[in-house]
């Protein structure tokens, strides 16, 4: 089973809203909060950097697509909305 973790940005305090690929997810059902991190009981994958050949083919309009999950967090600071977009995902792969 693979567990994915996302560190919350500094200054994020409850209540906050979490989105995965633009879809709102629910604490307790989709993720838990532990020690300043969001813990997902499912695998989240980020594409990473493009290599030369993938960039080259993309420049010619030939797409190579891979899964790229995006985790966003929205919260308020003094009544002003804040958003952290495409937070880094760390995977813990268990055998």
C-alpha positions as CSV (number, residue, x, y, z in Angstrom):
1,X,0.0,0.0,0.0
2,X,1.3,3.5,-0.8
3,X,0.6,6.4,1.4
4,X,1.2,10.0,0.2
5,X,2.1,13.0,2.4
6,X,1.9,16.7,1.8
7,X,3.4,19.2,4.1
8,X,1.1,22.1,4.9
9,X,2.6,25.6,4.2
10,X,3.6,27.8,7.1
11,X,0.8,29.9,8.4
12,X,-2.0,27.5,7.5
13,X,-4.4,27.1,10.4
14,X,-7.8,25.4,10.6
15,X,-10.2,25.8,9.0
16,X,-8.7,25.2,5.6
17,X,-9.9,23.5,2.4
18,X,-8.0,20.8,0.5
19,X,-8.3,20.1,-3.3
20,X,-6.8,17.2,-5.2
21,X,-6.8,17.8,-9.0
22,X,-9.4,20.6,-8.5
23,X,-11.8,18.5,-6.5
24,X,-12.5,19.3,-2.9
25,X,-11.6,16.4,-0.5
26,X,-12.8,15.8,3.0
27,X,-10.8,15.4,6.2
28,X,-11.4,12.0,7.7
29,X,-12.6,10.4,4.5
30,X,-9.9,11.3,2.0
31,X,-7.0,12.5,4.2
32,X,-6.0,13.1,7.8
33,X,-3.9,15.9,9.3
34,X,-0.9,14.8,11.4
35,X,2.1,16.9,12.5
36,X,1.6,19.7,10.0
37,X,1.1,17.2,7.1
38,X,-1.8,15.9,5.1
39,X,-1.8,12.1,4.9
40,X,-3.6,10.4,2.1
41,X,-4.2,6.6,2.1
42,X,-3.8,6.5,-1.6
43,X,-1.1,7.0,-4.1
44,X,-0.6,10.6,-5.4
45,X,1.9,11.0,-8.3
46,X,3.7,14.1,-9.5
47,X,5.2,14.1,-12.9
48,X,8.5,15.8,-12.0
49,X,10.9,17.4,-14.5
50,X,10.7,16.9,-18.2
51,X,13.7,15.1,-19.7
52,X,15.2,16.2,-23.0
53,X,13.3,13.8,-25.2
54,X,9.9,14.5,-23.7
55,X,10.5,18.2,-24.0
56,X,11.7,17.8,-27.6
57,X,8.6,15.8,-28.7
58,X,6.4,18.3,-26.9
59,X,8.0,21.2,-28.7
60,X,6.9,19.5,-32.0
61,X,3.4,19.1,-30.7
62,X,3.7,15.4,-29.9
63,X,2.4,14.9,-26.4
64,X,3.6,12.4,-23.9
65,X,1.2,12.4,-21.0
66,X,1.8,11.1,-17.5
67,X,-0.3,11.3,-14.3
68,X,0.3,14.5,-12.4
69,X,-1.8,14.9,-9.2
70,X,-2.0,18.4,-7.8
71,X,-2.8,19.2,-4.2
72,X,-3.9,22.7,-3.3
73,X,-4.8,24.2,0.1
74,X,-7.0,27.3,0.6
75,X,-7.4,29.2,3.9
76,X,-8.0,32.7,5.2
77,X,-5.6,35.1,7.0
78,X,-7.4,38.0,8.6
79,X,-10.3,37.7,6.1
80,X,-8.0,37.6,3.1
81,X,-8.1,34.3,1.1
82,X,-4.8,32.5,0.6
83,X,-4.0,29.6,-1.7
84,X,-1.0,27.2,-1.9
85,X,-1.0,25.6,-5.4
86,X,0.6,22.3,-6.4
87,X,2.2,21.3,-3.1
88,X,5.0,18.7,-3.2
89,X,3.9,15.1,-2.6
90,X,6.0,12.6,-0.8
91,X,5.2,9.0,-1.2
92,X,5.8,6.3,1.5
93,X,5.8,3.0,-0.4
94,X,5.2,0.1,1.9
95,X,5.7,-3.5,0.8
